[in-house]
Amino acid sequence: MRRLPEWVDAAVSRYLVHTEMGVSIRQIARAGECHASTVLRQVRKLETRRDDLLVDQALIRLSIQISQHKSNIRYKETRQMAEKQVQDDLPDTQTLANEGRRILRRLCENGAVLAIAADMEKAVVVRDLPDGGSTRTAVVDRPIAQAMALQDWIACKTEGRISRYCITATGRTALNRLMAEDENKAQGFAETQAVFADAHLGEGLEAGPSRRPMRFNMADSPLSALARRRDRSGNPFLAPDLVSAGERLREDFELAQMGGRANKSWDKFLAGHDRDTYRPDPGLNDGAKAAQGRVAEALQELGEGLSDVALRCCCMLEGLETAEKRLGWSARSGKIVLRIALIRLSEYYRSQAGGAGRMIG
């Protein structure tokens, strides 16, 4: 029998002990020093939640972790299908926290949903655009999505061949807690300074011991905020194709970090050094290498100045005022430079597609 991840709560543990190991509800209640009716309500609630695809598969994964004989597991799908879908364990606490910050922040954006199909290895976060289209803003490993559903951070909004999930009130509370914990550790309030998988994103962008953690509105990105503004003629300050170009750069940037911690040559590239001689990290998988290469090529096309503001505002989600201060620019100049950078970036992506629009996937 293997230990469950630390983030699994007592209700899920009691449910698995009862359904998979055959321990009676009264025995579980005595061990947990609670009333038997409490355990019964928890078991019934989780049994009802198994109608959710992600919750059901998360419980199957946990069942396999604690069961010595897979034949004792009560699969909702056939055994062959279930074993195919649960080859990997659910994430540990630290991985879930890191991914939770990244994904929940994206799901807080207006019109954002997490979409997943039964035969998809990964889920995607997509967001509606003002022109009626949509754009992909993040990619999520299936075990991460299952853990988030089991934690009630996301809930199924639309069932079907492709199920769509939205962030819940519990998910928003969890995001606030995760962001607060991250800031406290960055400012030295925690007893032990933790090292997160995404901590390298800010390295090299600000030298000196006085560097402060980046701040931004978790429910909004700089691009979506600018897209809602109007110019003097009443037109949107950022057209939908410019927002899509920035989101595409952000998507590649996130994919480039999925292979692990970036190497020093990538850090130097982010800091503006050795951009002409940059080579992707050979230790990453092919998808992450390709994503790093696409980011490098796009920023090289923008050149110095334009690439700096695109990197900070599109990829790092820095606010315009913060970016202006760190780059030494005058106030209210950042939005103009960012708009120019997005126009050039949009033209670059169109030229890469031979003049055609971006295809899904």
Residue, then its C-alpha position, 0 to 999 in steps of 0.5 A: m500500500r502506497r501513501l496518498p499525496e498530501w493534498v488529498d483530504a480526509a473525505v477522499s481518504r475515507y471514501l477510498v478506505h471504505t470502497e477499495m479496502g472494505v473497511s466499515i463506515r463505523q470503523i473509519a468513524r472511530a479511527g477518525e474520531c467523528h460520527a458515522s453519519t459524517v463518514l456516510r455523507q462524505v462517501r455518498k457525496l464522492e460517489t455522486r461526484r464520480d459522474d464527473l469524468l475527471v473526478d472519476q479518473a482521479l479516484i481510479r488513480l488513487s485507488i490503484q495507488i492504495s490497492q495491492h490488487k487491481s482486480n479489486i478496484r471498482y472501475k466505471e470503465t472497462r479495466q483495459m480502458a481504466e488502466k490505459q488512462v491511469q498509467d501515471d500517478l497524480p501530482d505531488t503537493q508542490t507540483l499541484a501548487n505550481e500548476g494551480r497558480r498557472i492554470l487557475r490564473r488563466l481560468c480567472e480570465n473572462g470567457a476562459v474554460l478548460a476543455i478536455a475530451a475522453d481520448m485527449e492526453k492533455a487538456v487546454v485552457v481556451r478563452d473567448l475573444p471579442d470578435g467571437g473567436s477563441t484562443r488557447t492560453a494554456v496546456v494542462d497535463r491530464p493528471i493535473a486537471q484530474a487533481m484540480a477537479l477532485q479538489d473542487w477547484i474546477a467544475c464541469k460546465t458542459e458535458g459531451r464529447i469535449s467537456r468544459y470546466c470553469i473555475t469554482a469559488t473554491g478554486r478562486t480561494a485556492l488561487n488567492r492562497l497560493m499567490a499569497e504563499d508565493e509572495n510571502k516566501a519571495q519576501g522572506f516571511a516563510e521559515t524555509q525558502a522554497v524553490f518552485a519549478d517556475a521560479h526561473l521565470g524572473e531570473g536575469l530580468e532584474a539584477g541586485p538584491s533589491r529585486r521585488p517579485m512581479r505583481f499583476n492582477m491574477a484575474d486579468s492579463p495586461l493584453s486583455a486590459l488594453a484590449r478593453r480600452r478605446d482610442r479617440s475614434g472609439n476603436p479598441f486599442l488592441a485589435p483581436d489579431l494583436v491580442s492573439a499574437g501576444e497570447r500565442l507568444r505566451e503559449d509558446f513561452e509556457l510550453a517551453q517551461m514544461g520540460g523542466r528548469a531552463n538552462k543558463s543559456w535560456d536565462k541569458f536569452l531572457a536577460g537580453h544576452d547572446r540572443d544571436t547565438y541562443r540554442p535550446d536546452p538539449g535536455l528538454n523534450d522535443g515539444a519544449k525544445a520546439a517551443q523555446g525555439r519559436v519564442a527565440e525566433a519571435l523575440q529575435e524578429l522583434g529586436e531589442g526594445l520591442s522584444d523586452v516589452a513583449l517578453r515582460c507583458c505577454c510572457m511574464l504578465e508584468g503590468l505596463e507601469t512595472a515594465e516601464k520602470r524596470l526598462g527606464w521608460s517614461a510613463r505611459s509610453g509602454k502601451i504604445v511600444l507594446r502595441i507596435a511590438l504586437i503589430r510586428l509580432s502579428e505580421y511575423y506570425r502571418s509570414q510564418a504561416g504563409g499569409a494564412g491564419r493560425m490553425i488549431g493545434 
